[in-house]
Amino acid sequence: MAAAGITRIFPDLTEDLLLNLFHKGAQAQWTSRSLDWSTPLQLSARQRLALARLLTPVYFGEQTAMAGASSILPSVMAAGEATAQLYLASFIMDEARHFETLTKLYRTLGHDPLGIRDMPELLRYYHRLRQGDRVDWVWGILISDIIGKHFYRELGPKQATPDPLFAGLTTRILKDESRHLAFAEHYLKRNLPALVPERRRVMIEMRDELLRLLESMTEKVRGDALAFGVEIEDFLQGVAAELEGISARVGLLDRNGRPPGAVGPRGENIRRRWFLAREEPQPAAELASTDDSLVARCFGCLLSLICSQRLATT
């Protein structure tokens, strides 16, 4: 009994990928003060407004990921996943850094993010991330990080003449996102084998729901994406293609595109499954009619409720 108690207090931090990712994150710290904000933005007035609008889901995502990771830590501790605990601590710092830096970028752009009235899908998207257990949360974070990765690449390095300030920012964030994706993929590979087929089907449904919400959100900023020469369809297809490959690599699907152990016809390619079908209308009239000032006053409480929802145990 004494040995068991010591084990819980003094875990064996064996060398694994998650511990290595923790050290990489700790050694690669930066803040908004690492950037040269004296460099004038080389964006037109239209592009400044477009970037502020396009950044909205990513900006909201950084804040909710920061809060969500802190609430997921207790369940990771309860599962005895010591190196995952350490990594998530560095993950929280990454998200805090991104959130603070993007806040400063908004001030430089001279524009605010879109409001919940303009993009109510934001709340539905991040509320869906908080459904389920710690494996669901990591799966949702992986999906969000893939979206963020493609967003930053399209508006940063892939631009013919990228803005120096924003390009420098995206380069730093993309390095952080690469660690986040490596963590999520490794964690899912380690935990998915214990899940029954029905449980995996729920995760597939979660993936499809989040991608439909993404499609709805990006449709609202189609004109803003064109200000940077980005086609929404190309962006969505890129996200779906990468997610399809990772779904197979982590063992969520078998070679026929189905959850392992499932029976029935071959699974559909997810790009066909969700991208070609428009999202069905969602009842958002009540939220859309809410007074903007009320939403602003209550936003912190609303976000806290979403991120602190009790998770199911595995």
C-alpha positions as CSV (number, residue, x, y, z in Angstrom):
1,M,0.0,0.0,0.0
2,A,2.9,2.4,0.8
3,A,4.5,1.7,-2.5
4,A,1.2,2.4,-4.3
5,G,0.9,5.7,-2.5
6,I,4.4,6.7,-3.5
7,T,3.7,5.7,-7.1
8,R,0.8,8.1,-7.2
9,I,2.8,11.0,-5.6
10,F,6.1,10.3,-7.4
11,P,5.2,8.9,-10.8
12,D,7.7,7.3,-13.1
13,L,8.3,9.9,-15.8
14,T,9.6,7.5,-18.4
15,E,11.1,8.9,-21.6
16,D,8.4,9.0,-24.2
17,L,7.2,11.2,-27.0
18,L,5.0,13.3,-24.7
19,L,7.9,14.1,-22.4
20,N,10.0,15.0,-25.4
21,L,7.3,17.3,-26.7
22,F,7.1,18.9,-23.2
23,H,10.8,19.7,-23.3
24,K,10.6,21.1,-26.9
25,G,7.8,23.3,-25.8
26,A,9.6,24.5,-22.7
27,Q,12.7,25.3,-24.8
28,A,10.8,27.1,-27.5
29,Q,9.0,29.8,-25.5
30,W,8.2,33.1,-27.0
31,T,5.7,35.9,-26.4
32,S,4.3,38.8,-28.3
33,R,7.3,40.9,-27.2
34,S,9.5,38.6,-29.3
35,L,7.9,40.2,-32.4
36,D,8.9,43.5,-34.0
37,W,5.6,45.4,-33.8
38,S,7.3,48.5,-35.2
39,T,7.2,46.9,-38.6
40,P,4.3,48.6,-40.5
41,L,1.6,46.2,-41.7
42,Q,1.8,45.7,-45.5
43,L,-1.9,45.0,-45.8
44,S,-4.6,47.1,-47.6
45,A,-7.5,48.5,-45.6
46,R,-9.7,45.7,-47.1
47,Q,-7.2,43.0,-46.0
48,R,-7.0,44.4,-42.5
49,L,-10.7,44.0,-42.1
50,A,-10.7,40.6,-43.8
51,L,-7.9,39.3,-41.5
52,A,-9.8,40.4,-38.4
53,R,-12.9,38.6,-39.6
54,L,-11.0,35.5,-40.7
55,L,-9.2,35.2,-37.4
56,T,-12.3,35.2,-35.4
57,P,-12.8,31.4,-35.1
58,V,-9.1,30.8,-34.5
59,Y,-8.9,33.6,-31.9
60,F,-12.0,32.2,-30.0
61,G,-10.4,28.7,-30.3
62,E,-7.2,29.8,-28.6
63,Q,-9.1,31.1,-25.6
64,T,-11.3,28.0,-25.3
65,A,-8.4,25.6,-25.8
66,M,-6.5,27.4,-23.0
67,A,-9.5,27.0,-20.6
68,G,-10.4,23.5,-21.8
69,A,-6.9,22.1,-21.3
70,S,-6.9,23.3,-17.7
71,S,-10.3,21.6,-17.0
72,I,-9.1,18.3,-18.7
73,L,-6.0,18.0,-16.5
74,P,-7.8,16.4,-13.5
75,S,-9.1,13.5,-15.6
76,V,-5.6,13.0,-17.2
77,M,-4.2,12.9,-13.7
78,A,-6.9,10.4,-12.6
79,A,-5.9,8.2,-15.5
80,G,-2.3,8.2,-14.3
81,E,-1.0,9.7,-17.5
82,A,2.0,11.6,-16.0
83,T,3.8,12.7,-19.1
84,A,0.5,13.8,-20.7
85,Q,0.0,16.1,-17.6
86,L,3.3,17.7,-18.2
87,Y,2.7,18.2,-21.9
88,L,-0.8,19.8,-21.2
89,A,0.8,22.3,-18.9
90,S,3.0,23.5,-21.8
91,F,0.0,23.3,-24.1
92,I,-1.9,25.8,-21.8
93,M,1.1,28.2,-22.1
94,D,1.1,27.9,-25.9
95,E,-2.6,28.8,-26.0
96,A,-2.2,31.7,-23.6
97,R,0.6,33.0,-25.7
98,H,-1.4,32.7,-28.9
99,F,-4.4,34.4,-27.3
100,E,-2.4,37.3,-25.9
101,T,-0.5,37.8,-29.2
102,L,-3.6,37.7,-31.4
103,T,-5.2,40.2,-29.0
104,K,-2.3,42.6,-29.7
105,L,-2.6,41.9,-33.4
106,Y,-6.3,42.9,-33.4
107,R,-5.3,46.2,-31.8
108,T,-2.7,46.7,-34.6
109,L,-5.3,45.9,-37.3
110,G,-7.7,48.4,-35.8
111,H,-10.6,46.0,-36.0
112,D,-12.4,43.7,-33.5
113,P,-13.3,40.0,-34.1
114,L,-16.8,39.1,-35.4
115,G,-19.4,38.9,-32.7
116,I,-21.4,35.9,-31.6
117,R,-24.4,37.4,-33.3
118,D,-22.5,37.3,-36.6
119,M,-21.1,33.8,-36.1
120,P,-23.3,31.8,-33.6
121,E,-21.7,28.6,-34.9
122,L,-18.7,29.5,-32.7
123,L,-20.6,28.5,-29.5
124,R,-22.0,25.3,-31.1
125,Y,-18.5,24.3,-32.2
126,Y,-16.8,24.8,-28.9
127,H,-19.7,23.4,-26.9
128,R,-19.4,20.2,-29.0
129,L,-15.7,20.0,-28.0
130,R,-16.7,19.7,-24.4
131,Q,-18.9,16.7,-24.9
132,G,-17.5,13.3,-23.7
133,D,-14.3,12.3,-22.0
134,R,-10.6,13.2,-22.3
135,V,-10.2,11.2,-25.5
136,D,-13.0,13.1,-27.1
137,W,-11.4,16.4,-26.0
138,V,-8.0,15.4,-27.6
139,W,-9.8,14.3,-30.8
140,G,-11.6,17.7,-30.9
141,I,-8.3,19.5,-30.3
142,L,-6.6,17.6,-33.1
143,I,-9.4,18.6,-35.5
144,S,-9.1,22.3,-34.4
145,D,-5.3,22.3,-34.7
146,I,-5.6,20.9,-38.3
147,I,-8.0,23.8,-39.1
148,G,-5.6,26.3,-37.5
149,K,-2.6,24.8,-39.3
150,H,-4.2,25.2,-42.7
151,F,-5.5,28.7,-41.8
152,Y,-2.1,30.0,-40.8
153,R,-0.4,28.4,-43.8
154,E,-2.9,29.9,-46.3
155,L,-2.6,33.4,-44.9
156,G,1.0,33.3,-44.0
157,P,3.8,31.3,-45.8
158,K,1.7,30.4,-48.8
159,Q,0.9,34.1,-49.7
160,A,2.9,35.4,-52.7
161,T,3.9,38.5,-50.7
162,P,3.2,37.7,-47.0
163,D,3.0,40.6,-44.6
164,P,6.3,40.5,-42.6
165,L,4.7,40.9,-39.1
166,F,1.9,38.4,-39.7
167,A,4.3,36.0,-41.4
168,G,6.6,36.0,-38.4
169,L,3.7,35.4,-36.1
170,T,2.3,32.5,-38.2
171,T,5.7,30.9,-38.4
172,R,6.0,30.8,-34.6
173,I,2.4,29.6,-34.1
174,L,2.8,26.9,-36.7
175,K,5.8,25.4,-34.7
176,D,3.6,25.3,-31.6
177,E,0.7,23.7,-33.6
178,S,3.1,21.0,-34.9
179,R,3.7,19.9,-31.3
180,H,0.0,19.9,-30.5
181,L,-0.7,17.7,-33.5
182,A,2.1,15.3,-32.6
183,F,0.7,15.1,-29.0
184,A,-2.9,14.5,-30.2
185,E,-2.0,11.8,-32.7
186,H,0.2,9.9,-30.3
187,Y,-2.4,10.1,-27.5
188,L,-5.1,8.8,-29.7
189,K,-3.0,6.0,-31.1
190,R,-2.4,4.9,-27.5
191,N,-6.0,5.2,-26.3
192,L,-8.2,4.2,-29.3
193,P,-7.4,0.5,-29.2
194,A,-9.4,0.2,-25.9
195,L,-12.5,1.8,-27.4
196,V,-15.4,-0.3,-28.7
197,P,-16.7,0.2,-32.3
198,E,-19.7,2.1,-31.2
199,R,-17.6,4.6,-29.2
200,R,-15.5,5.2,-32.4
201,R,-18.6,5.8,-34.4
202,V,-19.5,8.6,-31.9
203,M,-16.1,10.2,-32.6
204,I,-16.7,10.0,-36.3
205,E,-20.0,11.7,-35.9
206,M,-18.3,14.4,-33.8
207,R,-15.7,14.9,-36.6
208,D,-18.5,15.3,-39.2
209,E,-20.5,17.7,-37.0
210,L,-17.4,19.9,-36.4
211,L,-16.6,20.0,-40.1
212,R,-20.1,20.9,-41.0
213,L,-20.0,23.8,-38.5
214,L,-16.6,24.8,-40.0
215,E,-18.1,24.9,-43.5
216,S,-20.9,27.1,-42.2
217,M,-18.5,29.5,-40.5
218,T,-16.2,29.8,-43.5
219,E,-19.0,30.4,-45.9
220,K,-19.7,33.6,-44.0
221,V,-16.2,34.9,-44.6
222,R,-15.9,33.8,-48.2
223,G,-15.3,37.3,-49.5
224,D,-12.7,37.9,-46.8
225,A,-10.8,34.8,-47.9
226,L,-10.8,36.1,-51.5
227,A,-9.1,39.3,-50.3
228,F,-6.1,37.1,-49.7
229,G,-6.6,35.0,-52.8
230,V,-7.8,31.9,-50.8
231,E,-10.7,29.8,-52.1
232,I,-12.9,28.4,-49.3
233,E,-13.3,25.1,-51.1
234,D,-9.6,24.6,-51.4
235,F,-9.2,25.3,-47.7
236,L,-11.9,22.9,-46.6
237,Q,-10.7,20.2,-48.9
238,G,-7.2,20.5,-47.5
239,V,-8.5,20.2,-43.9
240,A,-10.6,17.2,-44.8
241,A,-7.8,15.4,-46.7
242,E,-5.4,15.7,-43.7
243,L,-8.0,14.7,-41.2
244,E,-8.9,11.7,-43.3
245,G,-5.3,10.5,-43.3
246,I,-5.0,11.0,-39.5
247,S,-8.3,9.2,-38.9
248,A,-6.8,6.1,-40.5
249,R,-3.4,6.4,-38.8
250,V,-4.7,6.7,-35.3
251,G,-6.9,3.6,-35.8
252,L,-10.3,5.3,-35.8
253,L,-11.0,3.7,-39.2
254,D,-9.9,0.4,-40.8
255,R,-8.8,0.1,-44.5
256,N,-12.4,0.2,-45.6
257,G,-13.1,3.5,-43.9
258,R,-15.1,1.9,-41.0
259,P,-14.5,1.7,-37.3
260,P,-12.6,-1.5,-36.6
261,G,-14.9,-4.4,-35.9
262,A,-17.9,-2.7,-37.6
263,V,-19.9,-4.5,-40.3
264,G,-21.6,-3.1,-43.3
265,P,-20.7,-1.3,-46.6
266,R,-17.4,0.5,-47.1
267,G,-17.2,3.8,-45.3
268,E,-17.6,7.0,-47.3
269,N,-14.7,9.4,-48.0
270,I,-15.2,12.2,-45.5
271,R,-14.7,14.8,-48.1
272,R,-17.7,13.5,-49.9
273,R,-19.6,12.8,-46.7
274,W,-19.7,16.3,-45.4
275,F,-18.2,18.7,-47.9
276,L,-20.8,18.2,-50.6
277,A,-23.7,18.4,-48.2
278,R,-24.7,21.8,-46.8
279,E,-25.3,22.1,-43.1
280,E,-28.9,21.9,-42.1
281,P,-30.3,25.1,-40.6
282,Q,-29.8,25.3,-36.9
283,P,-32.2,27.0,-34.5
284,A,-30.1,30.1,-33.7
285,A,-32.8,32.8,-33.9
286,E,-32.9,33.2,-30.1
287,L,-29.2,33.7,-29.9
288,A,-29.1,36.0,-32.9
289,S,-31.8,38.2,-31.4
290,T,-29.8,38.7,-28.2
291,D,-28.7,42.3,-27.5
292,D,-25.0,42.7,-28.4
293,S,-24.2,44.5,-25.1
294,L,-25.7,41.6,-23.1
295,V,-23.7,39.0,-25.0
296,A,-20.5,41.1,-24.3
297,R,-21.3,41.4,-20.6
298,C,-22.0,37.7,-20.2
299,F,-19.4,36.3,-22.6
300,G,-16.9,35.4,-19.9
301,C,-19.5,33.5,-17.9
302,L,-20.8,31.7,-21.0
303,L,-17.3,30.7,-22.0
304,S,-16.5,29.5,-18.5
305,L,-19.6,27.3,-18.5
306,I,-18.7,25.7,-21.8
307,C,-15.1,25.0,-20.7
308,S,-15.9,23.8,-17.2
309,Q,-18.6,21.3,-18.2
310,R,-18.1,18.0,-16.3
311,L,-16.6,15.4,-18.5
312,A,-17.7,11.8,-18.7
313,T,-15.3,9.2,-17.3
314,T,-13.7,6.4,-19.4
